[in-house]
Amino acid sequence: MRLRLFAAIAAIIALGAGCLCAQDARGTILGRVTDPSEAVIAGAEVRVTNSATGVTAVARTNQAGNYVLAYLLTGAYRLEAEIAGFKKFLRERIEVRIGDTLEIDIAMQIGNPTETVQVTAETPLLSTAEASLGQVVDERRLVELPSFGGGVYGLSLVAPGATNTTNLRQRYVGTPSAQSDFAVDGAGRMKNEFTIDGVTNTMDGTIVFVPPQTSVGEFKVQSASYDASMGHTSGALVNVSLKSGTNDLHGEAHWFFRSRVLDTPSIFQNRTAQKLPWYRDNRIGASGGGPVLIPKLYNGKNKTFWYYNWEKNEIFYPYDYISTVPTEEMRRGDLSPLLALGGNYQVYDPLSTKVAPGGRFSRDPIPNNVIPASRIDPVAKNILNYWPTANQPGTREFRNNFYTSFAGPFPVWTHLARVDHAISSNHRMYMRLMREDFWSISNKTFLSDYDGGMFNQDKWGLAFDDVYVFNPGFFVNFRYGLTYRWGDRYRLSRGFDLSTLGFSPQFLALLPDKQNAVFPRVAVGSLTPLSHNGRPDGVWSAVINSFNLNFTKLSGEHSFRFGADVRVYREFDRSYAFDISPELVFSSTYTRGPLDNSTAPPVGGEYTAFLLGIPAAR
């Protein structure tokens, strides 16, 4: 268990610096109220109303004429100010974006409060009350810009200073590690912090949830921050703001489809007479939101809202594999074709090792590079059957002589539900529940049941947020987040009977878990390994509990913000790499010559050790 306590008490900052909420997905409006002589007005009521939901937040100016309206959901707002002896102030269409701190000073005019001064035709507001730098990707860009596979985080690369650090691998919804793999301003790979509505969405430098494209209102890549609450990363903060319900009932349904019928075979597929692998990207989903309405019981307009998003992404995308398999001659132990490439391809007999002058050992060459059939290890004979035969010409060293394409299934399901409730203008909260799960089959290099692996993953997320205003100059925000991820990975050959390969009963008795036994991983020099799954089999999980408490105090010319961010990280891993099946790795240590310190042959030394049954020491 790792416990990290981040308690940041901000120094006194000028009101112009405002209530900075770097890791919060909401915005802030602040400013000063003055009369025509530019004298400050204390006690004026300042109110903002969300145009979509009708939810109102209220503040009053202090003795210095200052006000703060914090923790506002992204969207358009109407700003009003009132006090006896002055006309009512009204300003429409104020756009609050993710992480914005907008400074709006209000100049009141003397007159009857029943009269209204409406400010229009203002230039778009900039977030000038803070020094952080970032790029907002709004809903329009999310909808109109191409996003391969529906993964919104791929658009993080449009931010200034963002650099792709992957091998350009595809960024699907179910590939959070690929979408996490970028650097900002030279901070390095996997150094960014990802949050959803201010709740951490990061484990070991990678994204946990990839929300559906249609569920995201906007997100911000914050590349430089001078806010004390942002201290979890040396890179950028990528904060996603999810959509919520409004007073109007809204919904949508979408379907994205791509199939192999629109593709053409590659030159490798034509050369080996292979059909196009099954390719399908079928993404369907729907979402909706509105006020909570229970006929004759409850009307949630201007108070309570719901939002739900569901998406299913069925993906079959092909991988091209160019591999190296034993030739027909090599299967018989005949490595003589290698000698045509040069004398340095000669292999030597380990059983001929004898003492040589100078403290060295010498070996005799295997005649004509042909290993007698009687000396080929029976286990090696059985393992050879699991490499397919070559299906295309290879190199002079008999490399790259097998080609295949495999389209692995990769279905992803996502559910997202959110409820927002405004108890009063001084008290509002929301709760969000999210789930994403998928499974995939990959690394089937030879398209057999003894190759490749299965990967399952299930993720759950919970967020609860409560904002309470004690008085116009003092309010608190409490947020709790739960992020949970579970994974199970295993090779498709699980349950393989190792006795069929000819291993001795005494050796097999050393393996404690025969039910989880798999085909052994076999690595032989230039040959493509068998039973390679990238990572060891096993089950793992991780959970993050995060607690965030922020206080904001407006006093005179200054705004104080202080609080604590507590995160509890717990990780569990039960991997079994070597106790369920042997890993056989072969080297040319004992097949080089004429001396033991001679240069190993470029190809053939490891394969000779394999046929003779001499694995390398680990």
N, C-alpha and C positions, 0 to 999 in steps of 0.2 A: 504494500500500500504506500502510495506517495501522497503526502499532504503538503499542499502549497498554499500558504496564506499570503494574500496580497492586500495589505492595508495601506491605502494611499490617502493622506490628509493633505489636500491642496493648500498652498499658501494663499494669502489674501491676493485676489486678483481684481483688477479694475472691472467695472460693470461691462465695459466693452468686450472683455474676454469672455464674459457670460458664463452660463452653465454648460460647460463642455461635457459631452457624453460620448466619448470616442467609441466605446463598445456597444452603445445603445443604438437600436435601429430607428429610434424616433428623433424628433427635432425639437427645437426650442425657439420661441419668440420672446424677445426682450427689448427694452427700450426705456425712454423717459417721456413723461407727459409735461408739457409746458403751456403757458398762456401766451397771448400775443406779444408780451414784453419779454418773452423767453424766461420768465420766472417759473420755477418748478411748481407743479400742482400735486399736493399730497392728498391721499384719500380718494382719488379717482378710481372708478371701477373699470377695469379693462377685461374684455371678454372675447374669446375666440370660439367660433362654432365651425365644426367640420361640415363642409357643404354636403358631403355624401351621407353622413350618419346623423347629423343634427346634434351630436354630442358637444357639450359646451364645457370649457374650462374658464375659470374666473380668477382674477387677481386684483389687488388694489395697490396703488402706488404708495411707497413709503414717504418718509419725510424729505427724502432727496428726490422725489418724483419718479423713482425707478420702479419697474415691474418686471416680473419673470413669469412666463408661461412655459413650463417644461413638460417633457414626455408626451409630445403630441405625435400621433400616428401620421405617417406620410399622407399627403393629400392636399386638397384645396381648402382654404379657411376664409372665414369672414371675421374681421377684427373690428370691435366696437369699443368706444370709451365714453363714459358718462360721468358728469358731476354737476351739481346744482350751480346755476349761473352761467353755464356754458352750453353751447349747442352740442348735440350728440355727434360723435365722430364715427365714420363708417368707412371701411376699406374692404373691398371685395377681392376675390381671386388671389389670395396670398398662397403661393405654392411652397409647402414645406416638404423638403426632400430628406432622404435618409441621412441622419447625422448632422443636419443643418442647424446652425445657430444664427437666426436672422435678427438683425437689429433694426427695429422700427420705432423711430421717435414720433410722437403724436403732438401736433400743435393744435390746441383747442382754441375755439373762437367764442367770444362772449356773446350770449344770447339765450333764448328760451330753449330748455332741454327737449321740448317737443320738436324743435327744428333739427335737421340733420345736415352735416357737412360730409358729403361723400367724395372720397378721393378716388380718382380714376386715371387711366392712361399713365400709370407709373411704369418706369422701366423695370424689367425683371430683377428680383432681389438676388443679391449675392450673399453668401455666407461669409460676411466680413468680420464677424466677432470672434473668430478663432484662427489659429495659425497653421492648422493641419492641412495637408495636401492630399487630394484624392480624386478619383474619377467615378462618377455616378453612371451606372448603366440603367436607364429607365425602362418602363414597361414597353414603350414604343420600340426601342432597340431590341428588347428581348423577343418581341413578336416579329419584327421585320428583318432583323439580321439573321443570316444563316447560322444555325447552331446544330452541328452534326450530332445526331443521336439524342437530341433534346437536353443535353447537359449545359446548364446555364453558366457554369463556372468557366467554360471555354472562352466566354467573352471577357474574362478578366484580362486577357492578353491585349485588349484595346487600351488598357490603362497606360499612361506614360511610364516608362521605365520597366514595364513588365516584359520578361523574356521567356520564351518557351525553352524548357530544359529537358524535354523528353526526346525520344527518337521519332517524334511525329506520330506516335501510335494513336489509335483512334480513341476519341473521348466520348464513350457512350455513357448513358445514365448509370449503368452498373459498373463503371470503372472509376471510382473515386480517386484511386491513387494516380491515375493518369491526369485527371482534372486538377489534382493538387500540385502537379509537377511543373512549377514555373518559379522564376525568381523575379524579385522586384528591387531595382536600384542596387544590384550586385550583392544582395543579402544572402544568396545561395539557395540551393534546392531545398524544398520541404521546410522552409523557415517561416511560413505564413500562418496566421491564425484565422480560422474560419468560424463564423458565428451565424446563427439564425435567430433573428429578433433579439440579439444581444446574448443568447445562450450559446455556450461553446459547442462547436460542431467539428472539433479537431481531436484526433487520436494519433499519436506518434507522427505528427506532421502531415497527416492526410485527412481528407474530408470524410466524414461519416455518412451524412445524408446528402443526396443530390436531389433537391426538391424538383418536381415537375416544372417545366418552363411556364406553364399556364398558371402556376400557383404563386409566382414571384412578382411582387409589385415593382421592386427595383432592388439593386444592390450597389454597394460602394466598395471600391478598392482603395483603401486609405494607405498611401505609401509612406507618409511621414506624419508623425503625430507628436505633439508636445503635451499630451494629456497624461496625467499620472495614472489614470485607470487603465491605460493600455500598456501593460508590461509583460505580456505573455509570449512575445515573439520579437525576433530581431528583424523580421521581414515586414510584410504588409498585413493589414487587417482587412479581411473580406467579409463584410457584414451584409447579410441578406434580409430583406424585409418582405415577409409573406403578406398575401392579400387577406382581407377580412371582409365580413359582410357589411352591407349598407342598408339604408332605408328602402331602396328599390331592390326588387328581386332580380338577380342577374344569374345567367348560366351560360355554359358553352359546352360543346362536344367537339372532339377533334380526332382525326385519323391521318396518320402519316404512314405511307406504304412504299417499300422498295423491294424489288424481287430480282432473282437471277434471270428472269425472262427478258429483262432489259439490258443484260450484260452480254459480253462476248468473250469467248475463251482466250486465255493468254497463250503466248508462244510456247510455254512449257506444257500447258494442257494439250495443245494440238500435237506437240512432238511426242508425247507419251500416250496419245489417244485416250485421254481422260475426259469425262464429261465435266461440265461446270458443276462445282460443288453447290449444294443447296445454300442459297443466300436469301435471307428474308429479314427485313426490318419493318415490323408491323407494330406501330405505336398508336394505341387508342386510349382515350380518356375522356373524362367529363368533370366539370366543376360547377359549383353554384353557391350562391350566398344571398342573404337578405335578413330582414328582421325576424325575430322569433315571434310567431303568431300562433296562438292557441285560441281558436274561436270560442267566444263567450267566457274565456278564462284569463287570457293575457295578451296584451298588445305591446310588443317590444320595440316599436318605432321610437327612435331617438334614445333608446336605452340598451336593448339587448340584440345581438346580431350573431348569426352563425355563418360558417363557411366550411365547405367540404370539397376535397379534390381527390379524384381517383385516376390512376393511370396504370396501364399494363403495356409493357414493351417486350414483345417477342422478337428476339434477335437470333438469327443464324448467320454468322459472318465467317467467311473462309480465311484460313491461314494457308500459306504456301510453304511447304517444307522441301528443301533440297538437302538430302541426307547422303551418308556414305554407308554402304552395306558390303558384306564380303562377296567377292566374285565367286564364280563356280570353282575356279582353281583353288582359291583360298580356302573354300569349304573342305576341300580334299587335302589340305595341308601343303598345297603346291604354291610356293611363293617365288618360283623361278622367274616369272615375267618381270619381277622387280629388278633382277640382275641386269636386264637389258638397259636399265636407266643408269647403271654405274655400279662399280664395286663397293661403294659405300652402303649399298642396300643389302649386303651380305649379313645374314643372321648367324648366331653362334649357339652351340649346344651347351646348356647349363650343366649337364651331367659330365661334361668333359673338363670341368674346372680343375686346375692344378696349380701348385705353387710355382711362381716365376721369379727370376732374379729381381733384386731391388725391392723386395717386400710386396710384389704385385702378384696377381693371379692371371693365368691365361686360359683361353678356351679355344676349342677347335671349331671351324666353320661347319655348319650343317651342309652336307654335300648337295650342291645345286639348289640350295634353299628349299628342299622338299622334305617335309617332316613325315617320317614313316607313319602309316595309318595305325600301327600297333602302339605308337606312343601318344596318340591323341587322347586326351583325358575324356572319359565317358560323360562327365558333367558338361564339358565344353561342347561335345557332340550334340547333346540335347539342347543346350542354349542356342547353338547355331541355327536351329530350326525356327527360332522366333525372330530372326532377321529375315525380311523378305528378300527375294532375288532382285537384282538390279533391273531397272526398266528404262534406263537411258545411258548413253555413253558417258563415261566419267573422264577425269583428267588422266594424265600419264601415270600418276600415282594411285589411280583407281579411287579417287575421291569424287564426291558429288555425283554418284551414279544412280541415285534414286530420287524421284520426285513424286509428290502427292499434294493434294489440297484437301483440307478438312474444314467443314463448316460446323462449328460447335454451337449447340443450343445455349442461349443465354437469356432466359426470361426474367424480367424484373417487374415487381408489383410495388406500388406506392399508394398509401392511404394517408390523408392529412385532414384533420378536423380542428376547427378553432371556434371558440365562443368568446365574444367581447361583451362586457356589461358595464354600464355607467350607473352606479348607485346614486350618485349626485354629481353636481359640478365639481365637488371636492374629492370625489372618491370613484375610481374606475379601475377595472381589472380585466384580465383575459386569461384564458387557458388554451393550450394547444397540445394535441396528441398526434404523433406521426409514427408511421411504420413503413419500413422498406425491406423487402426480402428478395433474394434471387438465388439461383443455382446455375452452375455452368459446368460443361465438360470441355477440357482443353488438353493441349499437348499430345494429341493422338497422332504422333508423327508417322506411324506405320498403319494406322486405321485398324488396329486389332484390339481385341478385348483385353489384351495384356499390356496395353500402352495407354498413357493418358491418365488424367485424374478428374475427380469430381470435387466441386467446391460449392458449399452451401453457406449462406450468410443471412442472418436475420437481425434487424436493427429496430430499436424502439426509442422514441424521444418524447419527453414530456416537458412542458414549460408552464409556469404559473407566474403572473406578474400583477402587482398591486401598487397603485399610486394613491397616496392619501395626502391631502392638503390640510395641515393643522391650522394654518392661518395664511393670509396672502404672502407672508414673508418666510414661511417655513413649511417645507413638505418633504415627504419621504417616498422612496421607491424600493420595494422589496421584490426580488426575482429569484425563483428557484428553477433549476433545470436538471433534467435527468437524461443522460445519453448512454445507451446500452447497445453493445454489439456482440453478437455470438457468431462463431464460424466453425465449420467442420470441413476438413479436407482429407481426402484419401484417394489412393490409386484405384483405378477401376479393376485391377486384378485382385482386390481384397478377397480373401478366402482361398487363394491359390494353394494347391497341394504341392509343397516343395519336394516331396518325395519323388514326384514324377521326373524331376531333373537329375536324380541319381545321388543326391546327398545321403550321407550315411545316417542311420538312425541315431547314432551317438551325437552327431552334430545337430540334428533336428531336435533332439531332446533339450538342447540348450536354449531353444526359442520358447519363451513362456506363453505366448499368445498366438496359437495356431489359427484362431478364428479371424484375426486381423492380418494374418500373414499375406504378403503380396509377392508378386514375381520380383526376384532380386534386381537391384539396379546393377547393370553391368557396363563398365567403362573400359573400352579397349582402344587406346591410341586414337587413330584417325576415324574409327568407326563411330557412327552416331550411337550414343548410349541407349540401352534398353531400360524401360521402366523409369524414365526420368519425369518427375513431377514438379521440379523446381524447389518445393519446400517439403519438409517432412510431414508425414501423416499425423493427424491429431485433432483435438478439439481445443478451442481457445475462446475466451470472452474477455470483455473489458467494460467497465462502467464508470461514468463520471457523475458525481453529484456536485452541483455548483450552487452556491448561495451568494447573492449579491444584494448589498444594502447600501443605498445612496441617500444622503441627506443634503438638502439645499437650503441655505439660510441667506436671505437678503437683508443686509444691514447697511443703511446709509448709502454711500457711493460704491459699496463693495458687495460681492457675492461670494459666499463661502460654499464649498462643496467638499464633503468628506464622506468616508464610508469604508466598506470592506468587501473584498472579493475572496471567498473561500471555495476551494475546489478539492475534492477528494477523488483521486484516481486509484482504481483497483484493476489489476490485470491477472488473468488466470490462463495458464497454458499447460496442456497435457499433450506433448508431442512425443511420438515414438518413431525414431528414424532407423535405429540399428537393432532394436530388440525384437522386431517382428519379422525381419527378413534380412539376409546378408547383403552387404554391399560389396561387390567384387570389382576391384580396380587393379589394372595390370600395367606394369611398367617394363622398360627394357633394361632394367638393372642387371639381370642375369643372362641376357641374350646379346650383349654387345661384346666385341672382341677386336683384335685378338687378345687385348689386355682388358682388365676390369675398368680401367680409366680411359678406354678408347671412346671415341665419339659414337653415340648411338645411331643406328640407321634411321634415316628420315621417316620411313614407313616400314612396318613389318616386325620390329622388335617387340612391341607390346602384344601384337597378335600372336607371335610365336609363344610368348609366355602364357597367353590365354589357352592356346591349344595344348600346351604341356601341363596346364593346371598349376601355374606358379603365380599366385596373386601377389601384389605389392604389399608391403607393410604399411600400416596406417599409424 
